[in-house]
Amino acid sequence: MAAPSADRRIVIENAAIATVDAHDTEYASGHLVVAGNRIESLGPGKAPENLENVDRRIDATGHLVTPGLVNTHHHFYQWITRGLATDHNLFNWLVALYPTWARIDEQMVRVAAQGSLAMMARGGVTTAMDHHYVFPQGSGDLSGAIIGAASEMGVRFTLARGSMDRSEKDGGLPPDFAVETTEGALAATEETVKKHHDASFDSMTQVAVAPCSPFSISTELLREGAALGRRLGVRMHTHGSETVEEEKFCHELFGMGPTDYFESTGFLGEDVWMAHCVHMNDSDIAAFARTKTGVAHCPSSNARLAAGIARVPDMLKAGVPVGLGVDGTASNESGELHTELRNALLINRLGAHRESALNARQALRLGTYGGAQVLGRADNIGSLEAGKLADFVLWKIDGLGHSSIADPVTAIVFGAAAPVTASFVNGKQIVENNRLLTVDEDTIARDARTEAQRLARIAAQG
């Protein structure tokens, strides 16, 4: 989708605005002016008089305007395997589902990506990511299918091109037919980066190097993946410290915990972000803070798989960049990021810090600016500031679910999921009144059911 002309303007007025800038600037009633795909200006009260080339004026009375939500961890293909293995921990869940996942193909992945993206986008996500690591032989162009679905939806997107080379015969969890060779995975990852990664300021598509997890990849793949990412100048991503079983696995196999193992292979750094990070001791958190390694916090998935409560307040205090992630919808069936604002706050209050763990504005920051930091895009998205890209959401807060909550940020974090009246990405509207404008949701729903049933039949045949 081409960006709007830089000399055409959209004016939003009479809205509560939470900028999530460095000072947490907020306006009880303010304006936002968009020129092309950039935020031109914002502030209290009405927009400046005599603005030229205004194509549209939006009276946002009864709404809160925030930066668009940024998702930092997901597995889109899981959209067609939701509701399975619902009473398993992580390792047992993976063993139960890998044989099914290893039979996906390009059509399944395209439809699953459409479903995952649609659910997030209509709920306020403007920047999405997908960590895709299952590449069965002969399955087609899976990376191209995922990137194409994001482009069609109109969301900003990071593909974390994943990989696995440690199968059951090597002591890993995936079945033997579900993994790539080390050399093949590295070569395919490099090809994906060179074909699809756009490093420009207003890029709609970026690619990261993303070996899957310590228990599904060799040390060589992790070490060479880090070297590849730095040679190509892109970010790196993986799973880390998700469960006590993973920690035990690392100690038994490598003689050290996950964080020390990652550091020994070069897979910590300001160009790296890690999913989950639930079981982190003080030394681990200090290592992440020292190296500026980011964290994708996935509270609903962590609860679904009984993984535990990540020490988010301690990470933030230490200076670790933290964003929010949906995670795959086989471990978070709702597939929505705006519910993670609430779940991050509530679940962390069950931990050691209790009621002082997180507040509403910290939760909103995790889902916006924190996510932009983790994806390496804090200079162009994640907060509402002049010169940044026009990715923002209008949340309706004067309806039944929110009208009696005086504080707008409290309303969208503590309250029910707020309706999205409008969502803009790169200056273009992609959602209106909780419906997507770029794709047909009913078609996606039908296609997803068809592909889920097809995959189930293929998996049942073995």
MOQUI-V836004 format. One record per residue. SS is DSSP state (alpha for helix, beta for strand, coil for the rest). PHI is phi in whole degrees, -180 to 180 (* if undefined). Layout:
# MOQUI-V836004
SS/PHI + SS/PHI
This chain:
# MOQUI-V836004
coil/* + coil/-69 + coil/-71 + coil/-62 + coil/-60 + coil/-66 + coil/-97 + coil/-103 + beta/-121 + beta/-121 + beta/-119 + beta/-110 + beta/-134 + beta/65 + beta/-108 + beta/-71 + beta/-130 + beta/-113 + coil/-76 + coil/56 + coil/-81 + coil/-62 + coil/-106 + coil/51 + coil/-64 + beta/-135 + beta/-127 + beta/-66 + beta/-147 + beta/-143 + beta/-134 + beta/-140 + beta/-115 + beta/-111 + beta/-119 + coil/64 + coil/-106 + beta/-120 + beta/-77 + beta/-87 + beta/-161 + beta/-159 + beta/169 + beta/-75 + coil/72 + coil/-75 + coil/-69 + coil/-56 + coil/-72 + coil/63 + coil/-67 + coil/-94 + coil/56 + beta/-85 + beta/-83 + beta/-155 + beta/-120 + beta/-116 + beta/-85 + coil/-99 + coil/-55 + coil/82 + beta/-126 + beta/-109 + beta/-102 + beta/-132 + beta/-58 + coil/-62 + beta/-73 + beta/-120 + beta/-90 + coil/-113 + coil/-160 + coil/-165 + coil/-137 + alpha/-60 + alpha/-59 + alpha/-71 + alpha/-57 + alpha/-99 + alpha/-132 + coil/-73 + coil/80 + coil/-107 + coil/48 + coil/-79 + coil/-124 + coil/-115 + coil/-82 + alpha/-57 + alpha/-63 + alpha/-67 + alpha/-64 + alpha/-64 + alpha/-61 + alpha/-70 + alpha/-102 + alpha/-54 + alpha/-60 + alpha/-77 + alpha/-60 + coil/-71 + coil/-113 + coil/-72 + coil/-135 + alpha/-60 + alpha/-64 + alpha/-60 + alpha/-66 + alpha/-61 + alpha/-67 + alpha/-64 + alpha/-65 + alpha/-61 + alpha/-63 + alpha/-62 + alpha/-66 + alpha/-62 + alpha/-64 + alpha/-71 + alpha/-63 + coil/-74 + coil/-105 + coil/100 + beta/-79 + beta/-112 + beta/-126 + beta/-117 + beta/-141 + beta/-137 + beta/-98 + beta/-107 + coil/-133 + coil/-106 + coil/-128 + coil/-61 + coil/-62 + coil/76 + coil/-87 + coil/99 + coil/-89 + alpha/-70 + alpha/-62 + alpha/-63 + alpha/-64 + alpha/-67 + alpha/-63 + alpha/-63 + alpha/-64 + alpha/-66 + alpha/-63 + alpha/-63 + alpha/-70 + coil/89 + coil/-97 + beta/-73 + beta/-148 + beta/-121 + beta/-94 + beta/-91 + beta/-74 + beta/-86 + beta/-167 + coil/-139 + coil/-135 + coil/-111 + beta/-100 + alpha/-58 + alpha/-68 + alpha/-101 + coil/92 + coil/-94 + coil/-96 + beta/-68 + coil/-64 + alpha/-58 + alpha/-83 + alpha/-102 + coil/-119 + coil/-101 + coil/-76 + alpha/-59 + alpha/-65 + alpha/-65 + alpha/-65 + alpha/-65 + alpha/-66 + alpha/-67 + alpha/-65 + alpha/-61 + alpha/-62 + alpha/-65 + alpha/-61 + alpha/-66 + alpha/-82 + alpha/-120 + coil/-75 + coil/-121 + coil/-91 + coil/-69 + coil/-56 + coil/-102 + coil/-54 + coil/-98 + beta/-138 + beta/-130 + beta/-129 + beta/-120 + beta/-89 + beta/-145 + beta/-52 + coil/-67 + coil/-168 + coil/-57 + coil/-93 + coil/-134 + coil/-137 + coil/-80 + alpha/-60 + alpha/-63 + alpha/-65 + alpha/-67 + alpha/-65 + alpha/-71 + alpha/-64 + alpha/-63 + alpha/-64 + alpha/-64 + alpha/-59 + alpha/-74 + alpha/-66 + alpha/-88 + coil/74 + coil/-121 + coil/-82 + beta/-126 + beta/-147 + beta/-163 + beta/-91 + beta/-152 + coil/51 + coil/-80 + coil/-139 + alpha/-67 + alpha/-65 + alpha/-64 + alpha/-61 + alpha/-63 + alpha/-58 + alpha/-65 + alpha/-64 + alpha/-70 + alpha/-89 + alpha/-115 + coil/75 + coil/-160 + coil/-75 + alpha/-58 + alpha/-64 + alpha/-63 + alpha/-64 + alpha/-61 + alpha/-66 + alpha/-67 + coil/-103 + coil/84 + coil/-99 + coil/-128 + coil/153 + coil/-69 + coil/-100 + beta/-124 + beta/-134 + beta/-122 + beta/-83 + beta/86 + coil/52 + coil/-79 + coil/-104 + coil/-119 + coil/-89 + alpha/-59 + alpha/-66 + alpha/-63 + alpha/-63 + alpha/-63 + alpha/-66 + alpha/-65 + alpha/-66 + alpha/-63 + alpha/-94 + coil/62 + coil/-71 + beta/-89 + beta/-130 + beta/-100 + beta/-88 + coil/-123 + alpha/-62 + alpha/-68 + alpha/-64 + alpha/-59 + alpha/-73 + alpha/-57 + coil/-97 + coil/54 + coil/-77 + coil/127 + coil/-111 + coil/-68 + coil/-87 + alpha/-60 + alpha/-58 + alpha/-70 + alpha/-63 + alpha/-63 + alpha/-62 + alpha/-79 + coil/96 + coil/-79 + coil/-68 + beta/-132 + beta/-122 + beta/-110 + coil/-135 + coil/-69 + coil/69 + coil/-61 + coil/-83 + coil/-85 + coil/-129 + coil/-157 + coil/-60 + coil/-70 + coil/67 + coil/-115 + coil/-88 + alpha/-65 + alpha/-72 + alpha/-71 + alpha/-57 + alpha/-69 + alpha/-67 + alpha/-61 + alpha/-66 + alpha/-69 + alpha/-66 + alpha/-67 + coil/-75 + coil/-83 + coil/-87 + coil/-63 + coil/-86 + alpha/50 + alpha/-67 + alpha/-95 + coil/-63 + coil/-143 + coil/-115 + alpha/-62 + alpha/-73 + alpha/-66 + alpha/-65 + alpha/-62 + alpha/-65 + alpha/-57 + alpha/-81 + alpha/-127 + alpha/-64 + alpha/-60 + alpha/-64 + alpha/-63 + alpha/-58 + alpha/-63 + coil/-86 + coil/76 + coil/-127 + coil/-69 + coil/-81 + coil/-129 + coil/-140 + coil/99 + coil/-147 + coil/-95 + coil/-145 + coil/-57 + coil/97 + coil/-81 + beta/-70 + coil/-84 + coil/-113 + beta/-156 + beta/-132 + beta/-105 + beta/-95 + beta/-82 + coil/-123 + coil/-107 + coil/-93 + coil/-54 + coil/-73 + coil/-140 + coil/-64 + coil/-95 + coil/-100 + coil/-68 + coil/-88 + alpha/-62 + alpha/-68 + alpha/-59 + alpha/-60 + alpha/-82 + alpha/-92 + alpha/-83 + coil/-80 + coil/-63 + coil/-58 + coil/-75 + beta/-63 + beta/-99 + beta/-73 + beta/-154 + beta/-134 + beta/-119 + beta/-129 + coil/59 + coil/83 + beta/-114 + beta/-78 + beta/-117 + beta/-134 + beta/-138 + coil/50 + coil/66 + beta/-123 + beta/-74 + coil/-95 + coil/-97 + coil/-141 + coil/-99 + alpha/-63 + alpha/-65 + alpha/-65 + alpha/-61 + alpha/-62 + alpha/-65 + alpha/-63 + alpha/-65 + alpha/-65 + alpha/-61 + alpha/-71 + alpha/-63 + alpha/-68 + alpha/-63 + alpha/-64 + alpha/-62 + alpha/-65 + alpha/-64 + alpha/-64 + alpha/-67 + alpha/-78 + coil/77
